[in-house]
């Protein structure tokens, strides 16, 4: 094979993969920057100024709130202590001697209120759930059950609690039924359970009806029975959604346990009433009220925390 002169004078081509001169980008020997540590984030001056402004505004708002609270407290104090009847009111409602006498007895009676809250709270939740389920049963065969459940909730939600307590605590012993207790604590707890279960039943029913029907349909399509769909799909969602109103009802129940004293049960209110009847000084009532407030505030703040937490989860698209 003959080679022409032009072909013999051509420059030889580089073989593929042959390294070129060092320093060329994309080839071995070039400084590609791999392995270097990433640069640390440095906020801009504008962002720093914005954050400084936010902190200054928060401090200013806190100072204004504290100052306005202090001024309001001072004004109320001056209005009260300068009232014409303040000296008599102070002696009648804020007497330190009777407060020290009433405090241990009120605390002893408060233990009864706490026990009533725990026992009646569980009974209210169980009975309320059963009534709510009865009201949401489907089919014409369950119409009598739905009607009775609706009549129960309508009656006890409309009946004042104090009248319900009087009827149960004072009326049941008058019947002289064989084997029926006449203990005012048990009867008072029964009256509280009857009234509050009607309110809680409506809370549960609202939660059950708030679950979209597609949830139940999806459960049925997976082979679950109506009972299983209600138990494993509908009720868990309904209860989670109704936790804040349920806790509010329990807070109200805690306060209303003091009404069992109308039957003679010695709770915190009755213990204060005994001292008031002997001394004609109303300071024990103030002590009992402050004790109930001290017991209620933690439950209220816990309810607010649960509500805020669920609101944040809802806003972020989380499970509630």
Buried (B, 14 or more C-beta within 10 A) or exposed (E): EEEEEEEEEEEEEEEEEEEEEEEEEEEEEEEEEEEEEEEEEEEEEEEEEEEEEEEEEEEEEEEEEEEEEEEEEEEEEEEEEEEEEEEEEBEBBBBEEBBEBBBEBBBEBBEBBBBBBEBBBEBBBEBBBBBBBBBBBEEEEBEEBBEEBBEBBEEBEEBEBEEBBBBBBEEBBEEEEEEEEBEBBBBBBBBBBBBBBBBBBBBBBBBBBEBEEEEBEEBBEEEBEBEEBBBEBBBEBBBEBBBBBBBBBBBEBBBBBBBBBBBEBBBBBBBBBBBBEEBEBBBBBBBBBEBBEEBBEEBBEEBEEBBEBBEEEEEEEEEE
